[in-house]
């Protein structure tokens, strides 16, 4: 399944990580830009 997450704070980031670990294709967007999404 392809999933988009808007907001990469505590809840959005955790949800995106769990979706990805479950094998889903995940795209994340936030207001701080792509550099803030690095693990």
Residue, then its C-alpha position, 0 to 999 in steps of 0.5 A: x500500500x502507498x501511504x502519505x504522511x503530512x507532518x513528521x512530528x512525534x506521531x507522524x514520524x512514528x506512524x511513518x516508521x511503523x508503516x515502512x517497517x510493515x512493508x508499505x511505501x511511505x512518503x512524508x512531508x513536513x514544513x521544515x524541509x527534507x533535511x529535517x527528515x534524515x534518520 
